[in-house]
Amino acid sequence: MFESLSDRLSQSLKQITGKARLTEDNISGALHDVRIALLEADVALPVVKEFIDQVKIKAIGLTVATALNPGEAFIKLVHAELVQVMGEANTALNLATTPPAVILMAGLQGAGKTTTVAKLARFLQEREKKKVAVVSADVYRPAAIAQLETLANEVGAQFITSTNEEKPLDIVNRALVEAKAQLADVLLVDTAGRLAVDDVMMDEIRALHAAVKPIETLFVVDAMTGQDAANTAKAFNDALPLTGVVLAKTDGDARGGAALSVRSITGKPIKFMGVGEKTDALEAFYPDRLASRILGMGDVLTLIEEAERKVDKDKAQRFAKKMQQGQKFDLEDFRDQLDQMANMGGISSMLDKMPGMSQLPTAAQSQINDNQFTRMGVIIDSMTPKEKRFPDVINGSRKQRIAAGSGSQIADVNRLLKQHKQMQKMMKKVSRKGGMQKMMRGMQGMQMPGGGGMPPGMRRR
């Protein structure tokens, strides 16, 4: 998400870097480019106009702190305005009510509502330690109820049955009684969507809202619909007392216009965003972190939080102990690291959150993808236990067998072994005194897949 906008803004803001002071003349060109970048990202025109006006007013005559140069001060200003547009801070769910706290999910058909219900159920169970029940009041879409049942079983949420023969009102009233009986902390209600906003749909969802009196009413919107997402959210907000928005399918949207428009147009906070197809691919929405990502500054806090949740701590401790004892970093360790990386959303997701990665040459960026790391794992899986533990025994004939077994070329096997050697040297430095500093120096010389060293923003200063 935001790749296009981030690239354009990075280029625009470079014009300001190095200027002695901020004036109307030297920021006008950059602001023009920022305006074009926002419009191309499908940000709503009123939002773009307000954004540019506010940045211009605050930039001209700005007193620059001694720790910053004017270019850095301008970027800081743009960052602050992006945060302001998207809502300033994360707005958490309000669950402060007599259980079960009812969360009503609304949205158009195809927006990803049912999948988002499952993701939110998993989020609440794993991070908030809540007992969650789910029910589908969508009696119109074929297999909608069965889809939610399958997803509920996958995430371990309590599924309250319903049928296409029941009326939506009867379903939600019965679900509320059953959720109380099951001592559920939260009841998530999946409602029917339509292909477009219509009066019948709005009347039905208003009736459901009146019946269950939800403490949260979340509008799920497909981020890939861009500016239309904000307009649809406004239509729902006019009909329902929405408490927040969930941006679904943000991983498929390189523009990001919806995130910058929804908050301004509806006045409602974006609470979550869907960042992938899996049920764990739901992130709390932090405007300041997302603004940093847009400007190529990364999002280290989210990266750390993901590592704390998703990295296998037992494996990590065993690996750390092995390195401390001076044991060699073998291909089994390399395979474990690839698995841990996949658990954190893959290399693309991780790099998106690392500072300075936007400065990586375009050619190198295009070659860094999760497929090549998946292929590495397949190659390692085609090796014998002895080859994984003692890579030096892999000779020409073994390479031929490994390549054939993994559906790859001998050149791919050689490339993997070379990258393993580089990591082995780096890990050896870490295990010695002053290891981290040595590791950072080693990473500077390490070749990234596709060529090129570490990007400028990642280098040790």
C-alpha positions as a Markdown table, in Angstrom:
| # | Residue | x | y | z |
|---|---|---|---|---|
| 1 | Met | 0.0 | 0.0 | 0.0 |
| 2 | Phe | 1.1 | 3.6 | -0.7 |
| 3 | Glu | 3.9 | 2.6 | -3.0 |
| 4 | Ser | 2.9 | 5.1 | -5.7 |
| 5 | Leu | 2.2 | 7.9 | -3.3 |
| 6 | Ser | 5.4 | 7.2 | -1.3 |
| 7 | Asp | 7.6 | 7.3 | -4.5 |
| 8 | Arg | 6.1 | 10.5 | -5.7 |
| 9 | Leu | 6.3 | 12.3 | -2.3 |
| 10 | Ser | 9.9 | 11.2 | -1.8 |
| 11 | Gln | 10.8 | 12.7 | -5.2 |
| 12 | Ser | 8.9 | 15.9 | -4.5 |
| 13 | Leu | 10.4 | 16.5 | -1.0 |
| 14 | Lys | 13.9 | 16.0 | -2.3 |
| 15 | Gln | 13.5 | 19.4 | -4.0 |
| 16 | Ile | 13.4 | 21.1 | -0.6 |
| 17 | Thr | 16.3 | 19.2 | 1.0 |
| 18 | Gly | 19.3 | 21.5 | 1.3 |
| 19 | Lys | 17.4 | 24.8 | 1.0 |
| 20 | Ala | 18.7 | 27.5 | 3.4 |
| 21 | Arg | 15.2 | 28.5 | 4.5 |
| 22 | Leu | 11.6 | 27.8 | 3.6 |
| 23 | Thr | 9.9 | 30.4 | 1.4 |
| 24 | Glu | 6.8 | 30.5 | -0.8 |
| 25 | Asp | 9.0 | 30.2 | -3.9 |
| 26 | Asn | 11.0 | 27.2 | -3.0 |
| 27 | Ile | 8.1 | 25.2 | -1.6 |
| 28 | Ser | 5.6 | 26.0 | -4.4 |
| 29 | Gly | 7.1 | 23.4 | -6.8 |
| 30 | Ala | 7.2 | 20.7 | -4.1 |
| 31 | Leu | 3.6 | 21.5 | -3.0 |
| 32 | His | 2.5 | 21.3 | -6.7 |
| 33 | Asp | 4.1 | 17.8 | -6.9 |
| 34 | Val | 2.6 | 16.7 | -3.6 |
| 35 | Arg | -0.8 | 17.8 | -4.9 |
| 36 | Ile | -0.5 | 15.8 | -8.1 |
| 37 | Ala | 0.8 | 12.8 | -6.0 |
| 38 | Leu | -2.3 | 12.9 | -3.7 |
| 39 | Leu | -4.7 | 13.2 | -6.7 |
| 40 | Glu | -3.0 | 10.3 | -8.5 |
| 41 | Ala | -3.4 | 8.3 | -5.3 |
| 42 | Asp | -7.2 | 9.0 | -5.6 |
| 43 | Val | -7.4 | 11.2 | -2.5 |
| 44 | Ala | -10.7 | 13.2 | -2.6 |
| 45 | Leu | -10.2 | 16.7 | -4.1 |
| 46 | Pro | -11.5 | 18.6 | -1.0 |
| 47 | Val | -9.1 | 16.7 | 1.2 |
| 48 | Val | -6.2 | 17.4 | -1.1 |
| 49 | Lys | -7.0 | 21.2 | -1.2 |
| 50 | Glu | -7.3 | 21.4 | 2.6 |
| 51 | Phe | -4.0 | 19.4 | 3.0 |
| 52 | Ile | -2.0 | 21.7 | 0.6 |
| 53 | Asp | -3.5 | 24.9 | 2.1 |
| 54 | Gln | -2.6 | 23.8 | 5.7 |
| 55 | Val | 1.0 | 22.7 | 4.8 |
| 56 | Lys | 1.6 | 26.0 | 2.9 |
| 57 | Ile | 0.3 | 28.2 | 5.8 |
| 58 | Lys | 2.4 | 26.4 | 8.3 |
| 59 | Ala | 5.5 | 26.1 | 6.2 |
| 60 | Ile | 6.0 | 29.7 | 5.1 |
| 61 | Gly | 7.9 | 31.6 | 7.8 |
| 62 | Leu | 8.5 | 28.5 | 9.8 |
| 63 | Thr | 11.2 | 28.8 | 12.4 |
| 64 | Val | 13.4 | 25.9 | 11.9 |
| 65 | Ala | 14.9 | 24.1 | 14.9 |
| 66 | Thr | 18.7 | 24.0 | 15.1 |
| 67 | Ala | 18.6 | 20.2 | 15.0 |
| 68 | Leu | 16.9 | 20.3 | 11.6 |
| 69 | Asn | 17.6 | 21.8 | 8.2 |
| 70 | Pro | 14.7 | 23.4 | 6.3 |
| 71 | Gly | 14.2 | 20.4 | 4.1 |
| 72 | Glu | 13.9 | 18.1 | 7.2 |
| 73 | Ala | 11.6 | 20.6 | 8.8 |
| 74 | Phe | 9.3 | 20.6 | 5.8 |
| 75 | Ile | 9.1 | 16.8 | 5.7 |
| 76 | Lys | 8.3 | 16.9 | 9.4 |
| 77 | Leu | 5.5 | 19.3 | 8.7 |
| 78 | Val | 4.1 | 17.1 | 5.8 |
| 79 | His | 4.3 | 14.1 | 8.2 |
| 80 | Ala | 2.3 | 16.0 | 10.9 |
| 81 | Glu | -0.3 | 17.0 | 8.4 |
| 82 | Leu | -0.7 | 13.5 | 7.1 |
| 83 | Val | -1.3 | 12.3 | 10.7 |
| 84 | Gln | -3.8 | 15.1 | 11.2 |
| 85 | Val | -5.7 | 14.0 | 8.1 |
| 86 | Met | -5.8 | 10.4 | 9.1 |
| 87 | Gly | -6.9 | 11.0 | 12.6 |
| 88 | Glu | -4.0 | 11.9 | 14.9 |
| 89 | Ala | -4.0 | 8.7 | 17.0 |
| 90 | Asn | -5.2 | 5.1 | 17.1 |
| 91 | Thr | -8.8 | 4.8 | 18.3 |
| 92 | Ala | -9.3 | 1.5 | 20.1 |
| 93 | Leu | -12.5 | -0.5 | 20.2 |
| 94 | Asn | -14.9 | 0.5 | 23.0 |
| 95 | Leu | -15.8 | -2.8 | 24.8 |
| 96 | Ala | -16.7 | -1.2 | 28.1 |
| 97 | Thr | -20.2 | -2.6 | 28.5 |
| 98 | Thr | -22.1 | -5.5 | 30.0 |
| 99 | Pro | -21.0 | -8.6 | 28.1 |
| 100 | Pro | -21.4 | -9.4 | 25.4 |
| 101 | Ala | -20.2 | -6.2 | 23.7 |
| 102 | Val | -21.9 | -6.3 | 20.3 |
| 103 | Ile | -20.0 | -5.1 | 17.2 |
| 104 | Leu | -22.1 | -4.7 | 14.1 |
| 105 | Met | -20.3 | -5.0 | 10.8 |
| 106 | Ala | -21.7 | -3.1 | 7.8 |
| 107 | Gly | -20.6 | -2.6 | 4.2 |
| 108 | Leu | -21.2 | -3.4 | 0.6 |
| 109 | Gln | -21.1 | -6.8 | -0.9 |
| 110 | Gly | -17.6 | -7.9 | -1.9 |
| 111 | Ala | -15.9 | -5.4 | 0.5 |
| 112 | Gly | -14.4 | -8.2 | 2.6 |
| 113 | Lys | -16.9 | -8.0 | 5.5 |
| 114 | Thr | -17.1 | -11.7 | 6.4 |
| 115 | Thr | -13.3 | -12.2 | 6.2 |
| 116 | Thr | -12.9 | -9.1 | 8.4 |
| 117 | Val | -15.2 | -10.6 | 11.0 |
| 118 | Ala | -13.0 | -13.6 | 11.3 |
| 119 | Lys | -9.8 | -11.4 | 11.4 |
| 120 | Leu | -11.3 | -9.2 | 14.1 |
| 121 | Ala | -12.4 | -12.3 | 16.1 |
| 122 | Arg | -8.8 | -13.6 | 16.0 |
| 123 | Phe | -7.5 | -10.1 | 16.9 |
| 124 | Leu | -9.7 | -9.9 | 19.9 |
| 125 | Gln | -9.0 | -13.4 | 21.1 |
| 126 | Glu | -5.2 | -13.3 | 20.7 |
| 127 | Arg | -4.5 | -9.7 | 21.7 |
| 128 | Glu | -7.3 | -8.7 | 24.0 |
| 129 | Lys | -7.9 | -12.2 | 25.4 |
| 130 | Lys | -11.6 | -12.0 | 24.8 |
| 131 | Lys | -14.1 | -14.9 | 24.3 |
| 132 | Val | -15.7 | -14.1 | 20.9 |
| 133 | Ala | -18.9 | -15.3 | 19.3 |
| 134 | Val | -19.9 | -14.6 | 15.7 |
| 135 | Val | -23.1 | -14.8 | 13.8 |
| 136 | Ser | -24.2 | -14.2 | 10.2 |
| 137 | Ala | -27.4 | -12.3 | 9.5 |
| 138 | Asp | -26.7 | -12.5 | 5.7 |
| 139 | Val | -29.5 | -14.7 | 4.5 |
| 140 | Tyr | -29.2 | -13.5 | 0.9 |
| 141 | Arg | -25.7 | -14.3 | -0.4 |
| 142 | Pro | -25.2 | -18.0 | -1.2 |
| 143 | Ala | -22.9 | -19.7 | 1.2 |
| 144 | Ala | -22.4 | -16.6 | 3.3 |
| 145 | Ile | -23.3 | -18.4 | 6.5 |
| 146 | Ala | -21.2 | -21.4 | 5.7 |
| 147 | Gln | -18.2 | -19.2 | 4.9 |
| 148 | Leu | -18.4 | -17.5 | 8.3 |
| 149 | Glu | -18.7 | -20.9 | 10.0 |
| 150 | Thr | -15.6 | -22.2 | 8.2 |
| 151 | Leu | -13.7 | -19.1 | 9.2 |
| 152 | Ala | -14.9 | -19.2 | 12.8 |
| 153 | Asn | -13.7 | -22.7 | 13.2 |
| 154 | Glu | -10.3 | -21.7 | 11.7 |
| 155 | Val | -9.8 | -18.9 | 14.2 |
| 156 | Gly | -11.4 | -20.7 | 17.2 |
| 157 | Ala | -14.4 | -18.3 | 17.6 |
| 158 | Gln | -17.8 | -19.6 | 18.8 |
| 159 | Phe | -20.1 | -19.8 | 15.8 |
| 160 | Ile | -23.8 | -19.2 | 16.4 |
| 161 | Thr | -25.8 | -21.0 | 13.8 |
| 162 | Ser | -28.3 | -19.4 | 11.5 |
| 163 | Thr | -30.2 | -20.4 | 8.3 |
| 164 | Asn | -31.3 | -18.7 | 5.1 |
| 165 | Glu | -34.9 | -19.4 | 6.1 |
| 166 | Glu | -34.7 | -17.1 | 9.2 |
| 167 | Lys | -35.3 | -13.4 | 9.2 |
| 168 | Pro | -32.2 | -11.3 | 10.0 |
| 169 | Leu | -33.9 | -9.7 | 13.0 |
| 170 | Asp | -34.8 | -13.1 | 14.5 |
| 171 | Ile | -31.2 | -14.2 | 14.0 |
| 172 | Val | -29.6 | -11.3 | 15.8 |
| 173 | Asn | -32.1 | -11.4 | 18.7 |
| 174 | Arg | -31.4 | -15.2 | 19.2 |
| 175 | Ala | -27.7 | -14.7 | 18.8 |
| 176 | Leu | -27.6 | -12.1 | 21.6 |
| 177 | Val | -29.4 | -14.6 | 24.0 |
| 178 | Glu | -27.0 | -17.4 | 23.0 |
| 179 | Ala | -23.9 | -15.2 | 23.3 |
| 180 | Lys | -24.9 | -14.3 | 26.9 |
| 181 | Ala | -25.6 | -18.0 | 27.7 |
| 182 | Gln | -22.1 | -18.9 | 26.4 |
| 183 | Leu | -20.5 | -16.1 | 28.5 |
| 184 | Ala | -19.0 | -14.5 | 25.4 |
| 185 | Asp | -17.2 | -11.2 | 25.9 |
| 186 | Val | -17.9 | -10.0 | 22.4 |
| 187 | Leu | -20.5 | -10.8 | 19.7 |
| 188 | Leu | -19.6 | -10.0 | 16.1 |
| 189 | Val | -22.6 | -9.6 | 13.8 |
| 190 | Asp | -22.0 | -10.1 | 10.1 |
| 191 | Thr | -24.7 | -8.3 | 8.1 |
| 192 | Ala | -25.8 | -8.6 | 4.4 |
| 193 | Gly | -24.2 | -6.4 | 1.8 |
| 194 | Arg | -25.5 | -5.2 | -1.5 |
| 195 | Leu | -23.7 | -4.3 | -4.7 |
| 196 | Ala | -24.7 | -0.7 | -4.1 |
| 197 | Val | -26.2 | 1.5 | -1.4 |
| 198 | Asp | -30.0 | 1.1 | -1.5 |
| 199 | Asp | -33.0 | 1.9 | 0.7 |
| 200 | Val | -34.0 | -1.7 | 1.5 |
| 201 | Met | -30.4 | -2.5 | 2.6 |
| 202 | Met | -30.3 | 0.6 | 4.8 |
| 203 | Asp | -33.7 | 0.0 | 6.4 |
| 204 | Glu | -32.7 | -3.6 | 7.3 |
| 205 | Ile | -29.4 | -2.7 | 8.9 |
| 206 | Arg | -31.0 | 0.2 | 10.8 |
| 207 | Ala | -33.5 | -2.3 | 12.2 |
| 208 | Leu | -30.7 | -4.7 | 13.2 |
| 209 | His | -28.9 | -1.8 | 14.8 |
| 210 | Ala | -32.0 | -0.9 | 16.9 |
| 211 | Ala | -32.5 | -4.5 | 18.0 |
| 212 | Val | -29.0 | -5.3 | 19.3 |
| 213 | Lys | -27.9 | -1.7 | 20.2 |
| 214 | Pro | -24.2 | -2.4 | 19.3 |
| 215 | Ile | -21.5 | -0.5 | 21.2 |
| 216 | Glu | -19.4 | -0.5 | 18.0 |
| 217 | Thr | -20.8 | -0.2 | 14.4 |
| 218 | Leu | -17.9 | -0.6 | 12.0 |
| 219 | Phe | -18.0 | 0.1 | 8.3 |
| 220 | Val | -15.9 | -2.3 | 6.2 |
| 221 | Val | -14.7 | -0.7 | 3.0 |
| 222 | Asp | -12.6 | -2.0 | 0.1 |
| 223 | Ala | -9.5 | 0.2 | 0.0 |
| 224 | Met | -9.0 | -0.5 | -3.7 |
| 225 | Thr | -12.1 | 1.5 | -4.6 |
| 226 | Gly | -10.2 | 4.6 | -3.7 |
| 227 | Gln | -12.2 | 7.8 | -3.5 |
| 228 | Asp | -15.4 | 5.9 | -3.9 |
| 229 | Ala | -14.6 | 4.2 | -0.6 |
| 230 | Ala | -14.9 | 7.5 | 1.2 |
| 231 | Asn | -18.1 | 8.4 | -0.5 |
| 232 | Thr | -19.7 | 5.0 | 0.3 |
| 233 | Ala | -18.6 | 5.4 | 3.9 |
| 234 | Lys | -20.3 | 8.8 | 4.1 |
| 235 | Ala | -23.5 | 7.3 | 2.8 |
| 236 | Phe | -23.5 | 4.6 | 5.5 |
| 237 | Asn | -22.5 | 7.2 | 8.1 |
| 238 | Asp | -25.5 | 9.3 | 7.2 |
| 239 | Ala | -27.8 | 6.3 | 7.7 |
| 240 | Leu | -26.1 | 4.7 | 10.7 |
| 241 | Pro | -24.3 | 6.0 | 13.8 |
| 242 | Leu | -20.9 | 4.5 | 12.7 |
| 243 | Thr | -18.2 | 4.4 | 15.3 |
| 244 | Gly | -15.3 | 3.5 | 13.0 |
| 245 | Val | -14.1 | 2.2 | 9.7 |
| 246 | Val | -12.1 | -0.9 | 8.7 |
| 247 | Leu | -10.0 | -0.5 | 5.5 |
| 248 | Ala | -10.0 | -4.0 | 3.9 |
| 249 | Lys | -7.6 | -5.2 | 1.1 |
| 250 | Thr | -5.0 | -2.5 | 1.7 |
| 251 | Asp | -2.4 | -4.9 | 0.5 |
| 252 | Gly | -3.9 | -4.7 | -3.0 |
| 253 | Asp | -4.0 | -0.9 | -3.2 |
| 254 | Ala | -0.7 | 0.8 | -4.2 |
| 255 | Arg | -2.4 | 4.3 | -4.1 |
| 256 | Gly | -3.7 | 4.6 | -0.5 |
| 257 | Gly | -6.3 | 7.4 | -1.3 |
| 258 | Ala | -9.0 | 5.8 | 0.8 |
| 259 | Ala | -6.9 | 6.0 | 4.0 |
| 260 | Leu | -6.3 | 9.7 | 3.4 |
| 261 | Ser | -10.0 | 10.5 | 2.5 |
| 262 | Val | -12.2 | 8.4 | 4.8 |
| 263 | Arg | -11.4 | 10.2 | 8.0 |
| 264 | Ser | -11.9 | 13.7 | 6.6 |
| 265 | Ile | -15.1 | 12.9 | 4.7 |
| 266 | Thr | -16.9 | 10.8 | 7.4 |
| 267 | Gly | -15.4 | 12.3 | 10.5 |
| 268 | Lys | -15.1 | 8.7 | 11.8 |
| 269 | Pro | -11.8 | 7.1 | 12.8 |
| 270 | Ile | -10.2 | 4.3 | 10.9 |
| 271 | Lys | -9.7 | 1.6 | 13.5 |
| 272 | Phe | -8.2 | -1.3 | 11.5 |
| 273 | Met | -6.8 | -2.2 | 8.2 |
| 274 | Gly | -6.7 | -5.5 | 6.5 |
| 275 | Val | -3.2 | -6.2 | 5.2 |
| 276 | Gly | -3.5 | -9.6 | 3.6 |
| 277 | Glu | -5.7 | -12.6 | 3.0 |
| 278 | Lys | -4.8 | -14.7 | 6.1 |
| 279 | Thr | -6.9 | -14.4 | 9.3 |
| 280 | Asp | -4.0 | -12.8 | 11.2 |
| 281 | Ala | -3.6 | -10.0 | 8.6 |
| 282 | Leu | -5.4 | -7.3 | 10.5 |
| 283 | Glu | -3.5 | -4.3 | 12.0 |
| 284 | Ala | -4.7 | -1.6 | 14.3 |
| 285 | Phe | -4.6 | 1.7 | 12.4 |
| 286 | Tyr | -2.0 | 4.1 | 13.7 |
| 287 | Pro | -2.0 | 7.4 | 11.6 |
| 288 | Asp | 1.5 | 8.4 | 12.8 |
| 289 | Arg | 3.1 | 5.1 | 11.8 |
| 290 | Leu | 1.3 | 5.0 | 8.4 |
| 291 | Ala | 2.4 | 8.6 | 7.7 |
| 292 | Ser | 6.0 | 7.5 | 8.4 |
| 293 | Arg | 5.6 | 4.6 | 5.9 |
| 294 | Ile | 4.2 | 7.0 | 3.3 |
| 295 | Leu | 7.2 | 9.2 | 3.6 |
| 296 | Gly | 9.6 | 6.3 | 3.4 |
| 297 | Met | 10.6 | 6.5 | 7.1 |
| 298 | Gly | 9.5 | 3.0 | 7.9 |
| 299 | Asp | 7.4 | 1.7 | 10.8 |
| 300 | Val | 9.8 | 0.1 | 13.3 |
| 301 | Leu | 7.2 | 0.0 | 16.1 |
| 302 | Thr | 4.8 | -2.2 | 14.2 |
| 303 | Leu | 7.7 | -4.4 | 13.0 |
| 304 | Ile | 8.8 | -4.9 | 16.7 |
| 305 | Glu | 5.2 | -5.7 | 17.8 |
| 306 | Glu | 4.9 | -8.2 | 15.0 |
| 307 | Ala | 8.1 | -9.8 | 16.0 |
| 308 | Glu | 7.0 | -10.1 | 19.6 |
| 309 | Arg | 3.7 | -11.8 | 18.5 |
| 310 | Lys | 4.8 | -14.0 | 15.7 |
| 311 | Val | 8.4 | -15.0 | 16.2 |
| 312 | Asp | 8.8 | -18.5 | 17.8 |
| 313 | Lys | 10.4 | -17.5 | 21.1 |
| 314 | Asp | 11.7 | -21.0 | 21.9 |
| 315 | Lys | 13.4 | -21.3 | 18.5 |
| 316 | Ala | 14.8 | -17.8 | 18.9 |
| 317 | Gln | 16.3 | -18.6 | 22.3 |
| 318 | Arg | 17.8 | -21.8 | 21.1 |
| 319 | Phe | 19.3 | -20.0 | 18.1 |
| 320 | Ala | 20.7 | -17.2 | 20.3 |
| 321 | Lys | 22.3 | -19.7 | 22.7 |
| 322 | Lys | 23.8 | -21.5 | 19.7 |
| 323 | Met | 25.3 | -18.3 | 18.4 |
| 324 | Gln | 26.6 | -17.4 | 21.9 |
| 325 | Gln | 28.4 | -20.8 | 22.1 |
| 326 | Gly | 30.2 | -20.0 | 18.8 |
| 327 | Gln | 28.4 | -22.8 | 16.9 |
| 328 | Lys | 28.2 | -22.5 | 13.1 |
| 329 | Phe | 25.1 | -21.0 | 11.4 |
| 330 | Asp | 24.0 | -23.9 | 9.2 |
| 331 | Leu | 21.3 | -24.3 | 6.6 |
| 332 | Glu | 18.8 | -25.6 | 9.2 |
| 333 | Asp | 19.2 | -22.3 | 11.0 |
| 334 | Phe | 18.8 | -20.5 | 7.6 |
| 335 | Arg | 15.5 | -22.4 | 7.0 |
| 336 | Asp | 14.2 | -21.4 | 10.4 |
| 337 | Gln | 15.0 | -17.8 | 9.7 |
| 338 | Leu | 13.0 | -18.0 | 6.4 |
| 339 | Asp | 10.1 | -19.5 | 8.3 |
| 340 | Gln | 10.2 | -16.7 | 10.9 |
| 341 | Met | 10.3 | -14.1 | 8.2 |
| 342 | Ala | 7.2 | -15.7 | 6.5 |
| 343 | Asn | 5.4 | -15.7 | 9.8 |
| 344 | Met | 5.9 | -11.9 | 9.9 |
| 345 | Gly | 4.2 | -11.4 | 6.6 |
| 346 | Gly | 7.2 | -12.1 | 4.3 |
| 347 | Ile | 10.1 | -9.9 | 3.2 |
| 348 | Ser | 7.8 | -7.4 | 1.3 |
| 349 | Ser | 5.9 | -6.6 | 4.5 |
| 350 | Met | 9.0 | -6.3 | 6.6 |
| 351 | Leu | 10.9 | -4.1 | 4.1 |
| 352 | Asp | 7.8 | -1.8 | 3.9 |
| 353 | Lys | 8.3 | -1.1 | 7.6 |
| 354 | Met | 12.1 | -0.6 | 7.6 |
| 355 | Pro | 13.5 | 2.9 | 7.4 |
| 356 | Gly | 15.4 | 3.9 | 4.2 |
| 357 | Met | 14.1 | 1.0 | 2.0 |
| 358 | Ser | 12.4 | 3.5 | -0.3 |
| 359 | Gln | 16.0 | 4.6 | -1.2 |
| 360 | Leu | 16.8 | 1.2 | -2.5 |
| 361 | Pro | 17.3 | 1.3 | -6.4 |
| 362 | Thr | 14.2 | 0.5 | -8.3 |
| 363 | Ala | 15.9 | -2.5 | -10.0 |
| 364 | Ala | 16.8 | -4.0 | -6.7 |
| 365 | Gln | 13.3 | -3.4 | -5.2 |
| 366 | Ser | 11.7 | -5.2 | -8.1 |
| 367 | Gln | 13.8 | -8.3 | -7.5 |
| 368 | Ile | 13.1 | -8.5 | -3.7 |
| 369 | Asn | 10.0 | -10.5 | -3.4 |
| 370 | Asp | 8.7 | -13.3 | -1.3 |
| 371 | Asn | 8.7 | -15.9 | -4.1 |
| 372 | Gln | 12.5 | -16.0 | -4.1 |
| 373 | Phe | 12.6 | -16.7 | -0.4 |
| 374 | Thr | 10.0 | -19.4 | -0.8 |
| 375 | Arg | 12.2 | -21.0 | -3.5 |
| 376 | Met | 15.2 | -20.9 | -1.1 |
| 377 | Gly | 13.1 | -22.8 | 1.4 |
| 378 | Val | 12.2 | -25.4 | -1.2 |
| 379 | Ile | 15.9 | -25.8 | -2.1 |
| 380 | Ile | 16.9 | -26.4 | 1.5 |
| 381 | Asp | 14.1 | -28.8 | 2.0 |
| 382 | Ser | 15.5 | -30.9 | -0.9 |
| 383 | Met | 18.8 | -31.4 | 1.0 |
| 384 | Thr | 19.6 | -34.3 | 3.3 |
| 385 | Pro | 20.0 | -33.6 | 7.1 |
| 386 | Lys | 23.8 | -33.9 | 6.7 |
| 387 | Glu | 23.9 | -31.4 | 3.9 |
| 388 | Lys | 21.8 | -28.9 | 6.0 |
| 389 | Arg | 24.1 | -29.3 | 9.0 |
| 390 | Phe | 27.4 | -29.4 | 7.0 |
| 391 | Pro | 26.9 | -27.3 | 3.8 |
| 392 | Asp | 30.6 | -27.7 | 2.8 |
| 393 | Val | 29.9 | -31.4 | 1.8 |
| 394 | Ile | 27.6 | -30.2 | -1.1 |
| 395 | Asn | 29.7 | -30.9 | -4.2 |
| 396 | Gly | 28.7 | -30.8 | -7.9 |
| 397 | Ser | 26.7 | -34.1 | -8.0 |
| 398 | Arg | 24.9 | -33.2 | -4.8 |
| 399 | Lys | 24.0 | -29.8 | -6.3 |
| 400 | Gln | 22.6 | -31.5 | -9.4 |
| 401 | Arg | 20.4 | -33.7 | -7.2 |
| 402 | Ile | 19.2 | -30.8 | -5.0 |
| 403 | Ala | 18.4 | -28.7 | -8.1 |
| 404 | Ala | 16.4 | -31.5 | -9.6 |
| 405 | Gly | 14.6 | -32.2 | -6.4 |
| 406 | Ser | 13.6 | -28.6 | -5.9 |
| 407 | Gly | 12.7 | -27.8 | -9.5 |
| 408 | Ser | 15.5 | -25.2 | -9.7 |
| 409 | Gln | 18.8 | -24.6 | -11.5 |
| 410 | Ile | 22.3 | -25.3 | -10.2 |
| 411 | Ala | 22.9 | -21.6 | -10.3 |
| 412 | Asp | 20.0 | -21.1 | -7.8 |
| 413 | Val | 21.6 | -23.6 | -5.5 |
| 414 | Asn | 25.0 | -21.9 | -5.8 |
| 415 | Arg | 23.3 | -18.5 | -5.1 |
| 416 | Leu | 21.7 | -19.9 | -2.0 |
| 417 | Leu | 24.9 | -21.3 | -0.7 |
| 418 | Lys | 26.7 | -18.0 | -1.3 |
| 419 | Gln | 24.1 | -16.1 | 0.6 |
| 420 | His | 24.3 | -18.6 | 3.4 |
| 421 | Lys | 28.0 | -18.1 | 3.6 |
| 422 | Gln | 27.5 | -14.3 | 3.9 |
| 423 | Met | 25.0 | -14.8 | 6.7 |
| 424 | Gln | 27.3 | -17.3 | 8.4 |
| 425 | Lys | 30.1 | -14.7 | 8.5 |
| 426 | Met | 27.8 | -12.0 | 9.8 |
| 427 | Met | 26.5 | -14.3 | 12.6 |
| 428 | Lys | 30.0 | -15.2 | 13.6 |
| 429 | Lys | 30.7 | -11.4 | 14.1 |
| 430 | Val | 27.5 | -11.1 | 16.2 |
| 431 | Ser | 28.7 | -13.9 | 18.6 |
| 432 | Arg | 31.9 | -12.0 | 19.4 |
| 433 | Lys | 32.5 | -9.0 | 21.5 |
| 434 | Gly | 31.0 | -5.8 | 19.9 |
| 435 | Gly | 29.1 | -8.1 | 17.6 |
| 436 | Met | 26.2 | -5.9 | 16.7 |
| 437 | Gln | 28.4 | -3.1 | 15.5 |
| 438 | Lys | 30.4 | -5.6 | 13.4 |
| 439 | Met | 27.2 | -7.1 | 12.1 |
| 440 | Met | 26.0 | -3.7 | 10.9 |
| 441 | Arg | 29.3 | -3.1 | 9.1 |
| 442 | Gly | 28.9 | -6.6 | 7.6 |
| 443 | Met | 25.4 | -5.9 | 6.4 |
| 444 | Gln | 26.7 | -2.8 | 4.5 |
| 445 | Gly | 28.8 | -5.1 | 2.3 |
| 446 | Met | 26.3 | -7.9 | 2.0 |
| 447 | Gln | 24.6 | -8.1 | -1.4 |
| 448 | Met | 20.9 | -7.8 | -1.4 |
| 449 | Pro | 19.0 | -10.2 | -3.7 |
| 450 | Gly | 19.1 | -8.6 | -7.2 |
| 451 | Gly | 22.4 | -6.7 | -6.5 |
| 452 | Gly | 23.3 | -3.7 | -4.5 |
| 453 | Gly | 24.2 | -3.3 | -0.8 |
| 454 | Met | 22.1 | -2.0 | 2.0 |
| 455 | Pro | 20.2 | 1.2 | 1.3 |
| 456 | Pro | 21.5 | 4.5 | 2.6 |
| 457 | Gly | 18.8 | 4.8 | 5.3 |
| 458 | Met | 19.9 | 1.4 | 6.7 |
| 459 | Arg | 23.6 | 2.2 | 7.0 |
| 460 | Arg | 25.3 | 2.7 | 10.3 |
| 461 | Arg | 26.1 | 6.3 | 10.8 |
